Amino acid sequence: MRLGRERPSENIEDRRGEDGGFGTPGGGGIRIPIGGRGGIGIGGIIVLLLLWLVFGINPLELLSGGGIQIPRQTETPTQTGEVANDEMKDFVARVLGSTERVWTEKFQAMGRRYDPPSVVLFSNSIQSACGRAQAAVGPFYCPPDQKVYIDLSFFEELQSRFGATGDFAQAYVIAHEVGHHVQKLLGIADKVTQARMQAPEAEANDLSVRMELQADCLAGVWAKSADDSAQILEAGDIEEGLNAASAIGDDRLQKRSQGYVVPESFTHGSSEQRVRWFKRGLDTADMDQCETFKAQSL
């Protein structure tokens, strides 16, 4: 990718190395496992457990607006050194700056104001407005504080375990989470959350899939728009992004982790679906083409 012309965003919170607990250095806080994906803070336990027990909804996934979900091998990521981390931080800042430029223009065209999210860099675990999350959760967007949370070791794992190589694969992950922020600003996220809370499990999962595929499409809209105006893409970048979208499809992840696929349990979409909707955004740069909730077939 060519990001030299993109202004690095100032909306980066580097909280790597901070304790992820509740004010006790090294303490780690209280963890309640949810679906094998990490834990939540004690402050929201009662409400979130009711959501889990009554509606069968993964609380952290519901509150975070989804995200890039893959099973992690370790909870303690290895660092590649301060220099590498600084380079990665600059990369994230430039991708975020590019999304701010594109979405500001898109919202202005709609007569609206775009308020950008912050990206929080963390290591191992973090306390967010959605509760406490571990690196195993993967990158996620938290609607209550309108922030994207990323443990940079995720990008190493995306490449080493899932073969999703290249900087545009990493940019796609960031843009997908920013896509959830766009959904929040447009009121889509709140409507879907309410609908999921009242729906049976199968319908709630379908709504989640449509939410995630729309975020994929919006990531494509950003990439195409940014390239049209600033020529950020190089040869091979689009293939890297499509490969990343395919690598984290529910079917491939389920097959890899448990040896079989359960389509009715999908929450993010199959590899084919994720590639299709990401490519739709890439091909058109048109938000109107991302109407997953109106699509008869995904």
C-alpha positions as CSV (number, residue, x, y, z in Angstrom):
1,M,0.0,0.0,0.0
2,R,1.0,3.6,-0.6
3,L,0.0,5.5,2.5
4,G,2.6,8.3,2.4
5,R,0.0,10.8,1.2
6,E,-2.4,10.0,4.0
7,R,-2.4,12.0,7.1
8,P,-1.8,9.9,10.2
9,S,-4.8,10.1,12.6
10,E,-4.3,11.6,16.0
11,N,-7.1,9.4,17.3
12,I,-4.8,6.7,18.5
13,E,-4.6,5.6,22.2
14,D,-1.5,3.5,22.8
15,R,-2.4,1.6,26.0
16,R,0.0,-1.3,25.4
17,G,1.7,-2.4,28.6
18,E,-1.1,-1.1,30.8
19,D,-2.7,-3.5,33.3
20,G,-6.0,-4.8,31.9
21,G,-7.5,-5.2,35.3
22,F,-9.2,-2.9,37.8
23,G,-6.5,-0.7,39.2
24,T,-4.3,-3.4,40.8
25,P,-1.0,-3.7,39.0
26,G,-0.6,-7.2,37.7
27,G,-3.9,-8.2,39.3
28,G,-5.8,-8.9,36.1
29,G,-9.3,-8.4,37.6
30,I,-12.2,-10.8,37.7
31,R,-12.9,-12.8,34.5
32,I,-16.0,-14.6,33.4
33,P,-15.5,-16.8,30.3
34,I,-18.1,-16.1,27.6
35,G,-18.2,-18.6,24.7
36,G,-14.4,-19.2,25.0
37,R,-13.7,-15.7,23.7
38,G,-12.3,-14.1,26.8
39,G,-14.0,-12.2,29.7
40,I,-16.0,-9.2,30.8
41,G,-15.7,-6.7,33.6
42,I,-17.6,-7.3,36.8
43,G,-19.5,-4.1,36.5
44,G,-21.8,-5.4,33.8
45,I,-22.0,-9.0,34.8
46,I,-25.7,-9.1,35.8
47,V,-27.1,-7.4,32.7
48,L,-24.8,-9.3,30.4
49,L,-25.5,-12.7,32.0
50,L,-29.2,-12.1,31.5
51,L,-28.6,-11.4,27.9
52,W,-26.6,-14.6,27.6
53,L,-29.0,-16.8,29.5
54,V,-32.3,-15.5,28.3
55,F,-31.5,-14.6,24.7
56,G,-28.5,-16.9,24.0
57,I,-26.5,-13.9,22.8
58,N,-22.8,-13.7,23.3
59,P,-22.6,-10.5,25.4
60,L,-19.2,-9.2,24.3
61,E,-20.0,-9.8,20.6
62,L,-23.3,-8.0,21.0
63,L,-21.8,-5.0,22.7
64,S,-18.8,-4.8,20.5
65,G,-20.8,-4.7,17.3
66,G,-19.0,-7.8,16.1
67,G,-15.5,-7.7,14.8
68,I,-12.9,-9.9,13.2
69,Q,-13.3,-13.1,15.1
70,I,-10.8,-15.9,14.9
71,P,-9.7,-18.5,17.5
72,R,-6.4,-17.5,19.0
73,Q,-3.7,-19.9,19.9
74,T,-2.3,-18.0,22.8
75,E,-3.4,-15.3,25.3
76,T,0.1,-13.9,25.6
77,P,1.2,-12.4,22.3
78,T,4.9,-12.1,21.5
79,Q,6.2,-8.7,20.6
80,T,8.5,-8.1,17.7
81,G,10.4,-5.1,19.2
82,E,9.8,-1.5,19.7
83,V,10.8,-0.5,16.2
84,A,8.4,-2.9,14.6
85,N,5.6,-1.8,17.0
86,D,6.3,1.8,16.1
87,E,6.1,1.1,12.4
88,M,2.8,-0.8,12.9
89,K,1.4,2.0,15.0
90,D,2.2,4.5,12.2
91,F,0.5,2.1,9.7
92,V,-2.6,1.9,11.8
93,A,-2.6,5.7,12.3
94,R,-2.3,6.2,8.5
95,V,-5.1,3.7,7.7
96,L,-7.3,5.3,10.3
97,G,-6.5,8.8,8.9
98,S,-7.5,7.6,5.4
99,T,-10.8,6.3,6.7
100,E,-11.4,9.6,8.4
101,R,-10.8,11.5,5.2
102,V,-13.1,9.2,3.1
103,W,-15.9,8.9,5.6
104,T,-15.9,12.6,6.3
105,E,-16.4,13.2,2.6
106,K,-19.1,10.5,2.4
107,F,-21.0,11.9,5.4
108,Q,-20.8,15.5,4.1
109,A,-22.3,14.3,0.8
110,M,-25.3,13.1,2.9
111,G,-25.5,16.4,4.8
112,R,-24.2,14.8,8.0
113,R,-21.1,15.0,10.2
114,Y,-18.6,12.2,10.6
115,D,-17.2,11.9,14.1
116,P,-14.3,9.5,13.8
117,P,-13.6,6.6,16.3
118,S,-10.5,6.2,18.3
119,V,-8.3,3.2,17.9
120,V,-7.0,1.7,21.2
121,L,-3.8,-0.3,20.9
122,F,-3.4,-2.8,23.7
123,S,-1.6,-6.0,24.7
124,N,-3.0,-9.1,26.3
125,S,-6.1,-7.5,27.8
126,I,-8.0,-4.3,28.0
127,Q,-10.8,-2.7,30.0
128,S,-13.3,-1.1,27.6
129,A,-16.8,0.3,27.9
130,C,-18.0,-3.1,26.7
131,G,-16.3,-4.9,29.5
132,R,-12.9,-6.4,29.9
133,A,-11.6,-8.2,26.8
134,Q,-8.5,-10.3,26.2
135,A,-6.4,-10.5,23.0
136,A,-8.3,-13.8,22.2
137,V,-11.3,-11.7,21.3
138,G,-9.5,-10.2,18.3
139,P,-10.0,-6.7,17.1
140,F,-13.4,-5.3,18.0
141,Y,-15.5,-2.2,18.0
142,C,-17.2,-1.0,21.2
143,P,-20.3,1.1,20.5
144,P,-20.7,2.6,24.0
145,D,-17.3,4.4,23.8
146,Q,-17.1,4.4,20.0
147,K,-13.6,3.0,20.0
148,V,-11.8,0.2,18.0
149,Y,-9.6,-2.1,20.1
150,I,-6.7,-3.9,18.5
151,D,-3.9,-6.0,19.9
152,L,-1.2,-5.7,17.2
153,S,-0.2,-9.3,17.6
154,F,-3.4,-10.2,15.9
155,F,-1.8,-9.2,12.6
156,E,1.1,-11.6,13.1
157,E,-1.4,-14.4,13.8
158,L,-3.5,-13.5,10.8
159,Q,-0.5,-14.0,8.6
160,S,1.2,-17.0,10.3
161,R,-1.9,-19.1,11.1
162,F,-4.3,-18.1,8.3
163,G,-2.1,-17.2,5.5
164,A,-3.6,-13.7,5.1
165,T,-0.4,-11.8,4.2
166,G,0.2,-8.3,3.2
167,D,-0.5,-4.8,4.5
168,F,-3.8,-4.5,2.7
169,A,-5.1,-7.5,4.6
170,Q,-4.3,-5.6,7.8
171,A,-5.9,-2.5,6.5
172,Y,-9.0,-4.5,5.7
173,V,-9.3,-5.5,9.3
174,I,-9.1,-1.9,10.5
175,A,-11.5,-0.7,7.9
176,H,-14.0,-3.5,8.8
177,E,-14.1,-2.3,12.4
178,V,-14.4,1.4,11.3
179,G,-17.3,0.1,9.2
180,H,-19.0,-0.9,12.4
181,H,-18.5,2.7,13.6
182,V,-20.2,4.0,10.5
183,Q,-23.1,1.6,11.2
184,K,-23.3,3.1,14.7
185,L,-23.4,6.7,13.5
186,L,-26.1,5.8,10.9
187,G,-28.3,4.2,13.6
188,I,-28.0,0.7,12.0
189,A,-26.1,-0.8,14.9
190,D,-28.6,0.2,17.6
191,K,-31.6,-1.1,15.5
192,V,-29.8,-4.4,14.9
193,T,-28.9,-4.8,18.5
194,Q,-32.5,-4.3,19.6
195,A,-33.8,-6.7,17.0
196,R,-31.3,-9.4,18.0
197,M,-32.3,-9.2,21.6
198,Q,-35.9,-9.9,20.7
199,A,-35.3,-12.5,18.0
200,P,-34.9,-16.3,18.3
201,E,-31.3,-17.6,17.9
202,A,-31.4,-18.4,14.2
203,E,-32.8,-15.0,13.3
204,A,-30.4,-13.3,15.7
205,N,-27.5,-15.0,14.0
206,D,-28.8,-14.0,10.5
207,L,-28.9,-10.4,11.7
208,S,-25.4,-10.7,13.0
209,V,-24.2,-12.1,9.6
210,R,-25.8,-9.2,7.7
211,M,-24.2,-6.7,10.1
212,E,-20.8,-8.2,9.5
213,L,-21.1,-8.5,5.8
214,Q,-22.2,-4.8,5.6
215,A,-19.1,-3.8,7.5
216,D,-17.1,-5.8,5.0
217,C,-18.8,-3.9,2.1
218,L,-18.1,-0.6,3.8
219,A,-14.5,-1.6,4.2
220,G,-14.4,-2.0,0.4
221,V,-16.2,1.3,-0.1
222,W,-13.4,3.0,1.9
223,A,-10.6,1.2,0.0
224,K,-12.0,2.1,-3.5
225,S,-12.8,5.7,-2.5
226,A,-9.3,6.2,-1.0
227,D,-7.6,4.7,-4.0
228,D,-9.6,6.8,-6.4
229,S,-8.5,10.0,-4.7
230,A,-5.0,9.1,-3.3
231,Q,-3.9,6.0,-5.2
232,I,-3.2,4.0,-2.1
233,L,-3.4,0.5,-3.7
234,E,-0.5,-1.3,-5.3
235,A,-0.4,-4.5,-7.4
236,G,-1.6,-7.4,-5.4
237,D,-3.3,-5.4,-2.7
238,I,-6.8,-6.3,-3.7
239,E,-5.9,-10.0,-3.7
240,E,-4.5,-9.6,-0.2
241,G,-7.7,-8.1,1.0
242,L,-9.9,-10.7,-0.6
243,N,-7.7,-13.5,0.7
244,A,-8.1,-12.1,4.3
245,A,-11.8,-11.9,3.9
246,S,-11.9,-15.5,2.8
247,A,-9.5,-16.7,5.6
248,I,-11.8,-15.5,8.4
249,G,-15.1,-16.8,7.0
250,D,-17.2,-18.7,9.6
251,D,-17.1,-21.9,7.5
252,R,-13.3,-22.0,7.3
253,L,-12.8,-21.1,11.0
254,Q,-15.3,-23.8,12.1
255,K,-13.7,-26.4,9.8
256,R,-10.3,-25.5,11.2
257,S,-11.3,-25.5,14.8
258,Q,-13.8,-28.3,15.1
259,G,-13.6,-30.2,11.8
260,Y,-17.1,-29.6,10.6
261,V,-19.4,-26.7,9.6
262,V,-22.7,-25.6,11.2
263,P,-24.1,-22.9,8.9
264,E,-27.0,-22.0,11.2
265,S,-24.5,-20.9,13.9
266,F,-22.7,-18.5,11.6
267,T,-22.4,-15.0,13.0
268,H,-20.0,-13.3,10.5
269,G,-20.7,-15.0,7.2
270,S,-19.0,-17.7,5.1
271,S,-15.8,-17.1,3.2
272,E,-17.7,-16.7,0.0
273,Q,-20.1,-14.2,1.4
274,R,-17.4,-12.1,3.0
275,V,-15.4,-12.0,-0.2
276,R,-18.5,-11.1,-2.2
277,W,-19.6,-8.2,-0.1
278,F,-16.1,-6.8,0.4
279,K,-15.6,-7.0,-3.4
280,R,-19.0,-5.2,-3.9
281,G,-17.7,-2.3,-2.0
282,L,-14.4,-2.4,-3.8
283,D,-16.0,-2.5,-7.2
284,T,-18.5,0.3,-6.6
285,A,-17.3,2.7,-3.7
286,D,-21.1,3.1,-3.2
287,M,-22.6,2.8,0.2
288,D,-26.0,2.1,-1.3
289,Q,-24.6,-1.2,-2.6
290,C,-24.0,-2.4,1.0
291,E,-27.7,-3.0,1.8
292,T,-27.2,-6.5,3.2
293,F,-30.4,-6.2,5.3
294,K,-32.5,-5.9,2.2
295,A,-30.7,-8.6,0.2
296,Q,-32.7,-11.7,-0.6
297,S,-29.5,-13.7,-0.9
298,L,-26.2,-13.0,0.8
